[in-house]
Amino acid sequence: MTGLVFRGGTVCDPGTGLFEVADVLVSGGRVGAVGADLVVPEDSVVVDVSGLVVGPGFVDVHSHVDSVAGHRLQAMDGVCTALELEAGAMRVERAYSAAAASGRPLHYGYSASWGSARFLAHTGVEPSGTLALVGESRWQRSSTGAERRRWLSLLEDELAVGGLGIGVLQGYAPRTDPGEFLDVARLAARAGVPVFTHVRELVEADPTTPIDGSGEVVRAAVEAGAAMHHCHVNSTSRRYVDRVLGALDEARRDGLQVTVEAYPYGFGSTAIGAFFLAPERLAVSGLAPSDLVVVDTGERIADVSRLREIRVQDPATQCLVHFLDERDEADNARLLRALAFPDSIVASDAMWLTWPDGSHESDEWPLPPGARTHPRTAGTFAKAWRLMVREQKRWSWLEAFRRCSYLPARVLDGICAAARRKGHLGVGADADIVVLDPATITDRATVTDPTRPSSGIRHLLVAGTPVVTDGQLDPGVLPGQPIRAG
């Protein structure tokens, strides 16, 4: 086969602003041509996509799934690239090697993990995983001078082998010295890489915080000159999101390198042992124990006594956290404003899948029943399209691709040549392409059925290889490639 042609669809290229009925020729894993009535090689496969929308596949800069099963679920949501940048990987080289050895349906990449480096510097051992890290207290105090030098050196080593910036779980160690965060930003500025931050508590929620979480990101951009990325502004800002967005907008107007992401859900997911879920801290966040639901069992936490019990028994227990009520008009408006904020990126914070036997991976498709996760793993991008394009009409199709594909890829432009070929349909761009039905695209995953794939994704190419064809995923292909700095 010389090539593949998507014929007659409405082509949306946020890189050039192209928005017209045209053909897209794919050859050798790249975009070969875009235009009306292209003359194509005789042995090309021609796919009629009349009435559908063709655009660059979605780039998720905040995904924790890192598994074949998780990638397949995200593929059905239109994602071509799934990157672990908020928490990062410990160790980066090992993470890339493991993904390459087992194969991935989607492109993959990792940042250097600040939390893991601190854990190792404080305890002498590596953490067993992100949830275990979140529920562990030994790394969450301020570092000694020697410890700080140790973890900064570890981060520098991780960047040297291709880490895509530094992932900082500051919200899980919110009492640490703000000077440490500035040191991270200075290291990132010297290396020319972004810092991806889950911010610490806002001053409104915790007047005793060493520094306002979102203000700390802006301060680092000012004082260190680093490129700062504010993770899931919807969940960390909660009902103070308007103040936070205003501050970020002012920072960007002042020329600072500050980017921001959001996901279209009023509830998040984390380990129940997280600092901010301590019983004595819930009220300042506007939460009650009943706003927490155990992912694996569906148990809604009845009271403070039960919350304390689970936090002691297994602080790594994954839970859902209802921080906004999407049924409430005011809360829903806050969520929509986070998504509508100029240049706000859509990112899923997709969580790993867990089956009743404790496994996190499966080669089967459709997925075996019983897997638990947050529904954002399966439905973030389709839900964003449903809400912002079809129902709210706040985004055009072109703007939706800009938020889901183009802008997230641009976050990595300065450090990664592969990123420059993603998020657009220019000639020579990577053939990471999604074809969707704008009338039917929607999320289907729910809290009780969190792995129901989205609908409306008709075709998905990853590096020119069909992963989804006519709405059906092909479990026999693993075309994902590493995205790494350098």
C-alpha positions, 0 to 999 in steps of 0.5 A: 500500500502506497498510502491512505486517503481520508476523502471528503471530510471537513478538515480542521488544522489548528496549525494553519486555520484550515477549515474546509472539505478536503482530502488528507493523504497519509504516506510513510507515517506522515501527512503527505498532502491536504487539499481538495480532490487530491490525485493519489497513488493507484494502490492507496486505500481511500476511506470516504469520510464525508460528513465527518471531521478530520483533525490531528489526534488529541495530545494528552499531557496528563495521563497516568494510565501507561498500559496497553489497556489504558491506552486502548481506552484513551484511543477510543476517546481520540487520543494519539499521545498519552504523556505522564508529566504531572507525577513523572516516572522514576526512573525515566529510562526504565519507564521508556524501556518498559513501554517499548518492550511491551509496546503501546497503542499510543505515543508515550513519554515521561517527565522526571518525578520530583516526588519520587526523587525526594522520596529516594533522597529522604528514605534511601528507597524508591517508591512503589508507585504514585498512589503509594507516594501520595499516601506516604509521609516520609518525603513530605517534609522540607528537605535538609540541605543534603537531601535537597542537593541529592534530589536536585541531582537525581532530577538533573540525571533524569532530564539528561536521559530524555525526561520531558520536564519535571513533574511536581506533586507539590499539593501532596507535600504542601508544607515544604519550604517554597525555596525548594520549589524555586530550586526546581524552577531554576533547574528547569530554566537552566535545562530549558524544560517545563515544570508540570505542577499539581499546586499546593493549597490556595490561601483561601482554603488554607490561610496557613499555607507557606505560599498560595499554590497558584501564586507559587507557579507565577512566582517561579515563572517570574523569579526563575524564568521557567516555563510553568504548567498549572495542572488541572486548574479545575480541581485544585482551584475548586470554587476559587477558580475565577481568582486563580484564572484571573491571576494566570491571565495577568501573568500571561499578559505580562509575558510569562511562560505559564500554561494551564489545563483542565478536565471536564469533571467536577470530581477527581481521583487520588489516594485517600491518604493525601494531605488535603483529605485529612479529616481536619482539612476537609472543611477548608476545602468545602468537603465532607467525608461523604464527598469521598468514594472508594474506587474499588468498592464504591463505598461512600465514606460515611463519617470522619471515623471511617475516613480515619480508619481507611487512611490508617489501613491503606493510605494508597486506597484510590478514591473519587473526590467530589469537589464541584457539583455538576448538577449545581448551576453555579458549580457547573458554570465554574467548571465551564469557565475553567475549560473556556479560559483562553488557551486552556488545554484539555488534559485528562488526568487519566487514572490507571485501571484496576481489576478485582484481582489487583492487576492493572493490565490486560491484553484483552479487548473489549476490556474484561469486566470489573475494571475500576478507574475514574470515568475521565480515563475513558471520556475526557476528550469526548465529554469536552467536545460534547460540552463545549462544541455541541451543547455550549457552543463555546468552541468551534470545531477548529478551536476544539482541536486547538485545545485538544491537539495543537496547544498541548503539543506546543508545550513541548516544542522547545525540548522535543523535536517529535512534538513539533510534528504533532497537533497539526496537519501540515505536510510532513506532520506525523500522521496522528489523525482522528476522524470523528462524528461531530453529531454523536461524539460523547463520553459514555463512562460513568462512576458505576461503569467507568470503562465504557469507551466513548462513541463518535470516534470513527477512525484513529491513526497513530504514526499512520497505523489504523488503531480505530477503524469504523469505530472498532479498535484493532487490538493487534497493533501497537504503533506508539513511539517514545516522545522524549526530550532532545 
